Amino acid sequence: MDAIELDLHLSKDGALAVMHDADVDRTTDGTGPIAGKTLAELRELDAGQGERIPVFEGCWTPSPPRCRRRSRTWRRPARWRR
């Protein structure tokens, strides 16, 4: 594997949640934006069959030297935020 891509969103208290959507509505039993919830609140949500929303710190391990790492931060324009 040469590279991986993850979609990350900041929680209310600064944790990085690994999720494609900015809201939890479609993939969990909760509602609302990730940015409006604390890590503890996100960990309470069921993402299906007892699975929880993963956080970046729990899924990242140092990669081999030949694996390319690149990060990019993207913020939704203010007019898109709720």
Secondary structure as the mmCIF struct_conf table of DSSP 4:
data_model
#
loop_
_struct_conf.conf_type_id
_struct_conf.id
_struct_conf.beg_label_comp_id
_struct_conf.beg_label_asym_id
_struct_conf.beg_label_seq_id
_struct_conf.end_label_comp_id
_struct_conf.end_label_asym_id
_struct_conf.end_label_seq_id
STRN STRN1 LEU A 8 LEU A 10
TURN_TY1_P TURN_TY1_P1 LYS A 12 ASP A 13
BEND BEND1 GLY A 14 GLY A 14
STRN STRN2 LEU A 16 VAL A 18
BEND BEND2 HIS A 20 ALA A 22
STRN STRN3 ASP A 23 ASP A 23
BEND BEND3 VAL A 24 VAL A 24
TURN_TY1_P TURN_TY1_P2 ASP A 25 THR A 27
BEND BEND4 THR A 28 ASP A 29
BEND BEND5 GLY A 32 GLY A 32
STRN STRN4 PRO A 33 PRO A 33
HELX_RH_3T_P HELX_RH_3T_P1 ILE A 34 GLY A 36
BEND BEND6 LYS A 37 LYS A 37
HELX_RH_AL_P HELX_RH_AL_P1 LEU A 39 GLU A 44
BEND BEND7 LEU A 45 LEU A 45
BEND BEND8 GLY A 48 GLY A 48
TURN_TY1_P TURN_TY1_P3 GLN A 49 GLY A 50
STRN STRN5 VAL A 55 VAL A 55
HELX_RH_AL_P HELX_RH_AL_P2 PHE A 56 CYS A 59
HELX_LH_PP_P HELX_LH_PP_P1 PRO A 62 PRO A 64
TURN_TY1_P TURN_TY1_P4 PRO A 65 ARG A 66
BEND BEND9 CYS A 67 CYS A 67
HELX_RH_3T_P HELX_RH_3T_P2 ALA A 78 TRP A 80
#
